[in-house]
Amino acid sequence: MIRLLKVAAAIEAVSVCLLFLNLFTVHWPAVSSALGPTHGTAYLVTIVTALSTAGASRRAKLLAFVPAIGGYLALRRLSVVAR
């Protein structure tokens, strides 16, 4: 589950950065149409994966709900607890 959370967190963070880059520069609707659902799906996968990770603390699960960086925050919390 941790590997899936890492992948989903990376896709979520990169896709939101690309969405903002598109918004502040050329604002092509096709880019938004492609990246919006990608980001949304990665966000939902991050949340579901964090919620279903065995041994995840309540704080790690709640951190997954933070948009754009929640996956990384949850991973950081999980690695702190695992030490």
N, C-alpha and C positions, 0 to 999 in steps of 0.2 A: 504494500500500500504506500510506503514511503516513496518508492520510485515513481509511482503514478502521481503522487502529490508534487514531487519535484518537477515532473514534466508539465503538469497542469499549471503550476505556479509560474513556470517560465513562459509558457504560452500566454497566460493571462497578462503578465507584466509586459511582454514584448508587444502583444496586440494592443494594449491600451496606449503604449508609447507611440506606436504607429498610427493609431486613431487620432491622438493629439497632434502628431506631426502633420497628418493630413488636414486636420481642422485648421491649424495655424498657418499652413502654407497654401497648397493648391485647392483644397477642399473639393476633391473629386468624389461625387456621389457613389461611383462604382467601388471605390476603395472602402468607403464607409459601409456599403452594402455587403462587402465581402468580410471585412474585419469585425464588424459589429456582432454578427452571430458567432463568429469564432471566439471573440472575447467573452461573450455571454456564456457560451458552452464551457469554456475553460474555467470561468468563474464558478459555474454550478458544479463542475467536476471537482474543483478545489474544495468547495464546501462539503459536498457529499463524501469525498475521500477523507477529509479531516474528521468529519463526524463519525465515520465508520472505522477509523484507525483504532486498533486495539491499544489500550493503554494511554490514549491521548487525554491530557488533562482538560478540564472544563475551559480553562483559559486558551489553550491551543485551539479548541473547537470554536470558541467565540472569535478568536483572531482571524480565522479563515473567512469570516464575513466582511472583513475590511476590503473594500474594492481596490483592485490593482496590485496591492502588495500583501494581501491577507494570506496567501499561500506561503510566501516567504516568512512572514511573521509566525505562522503556525509551525512551519518547519524548524524555525529557530527555537521556538518553545519546546518542540518535541526533542530536539537535539540537546537542549539544556536538561530536560527531565531525564533523558537516557544516560547522561553521564554519571 
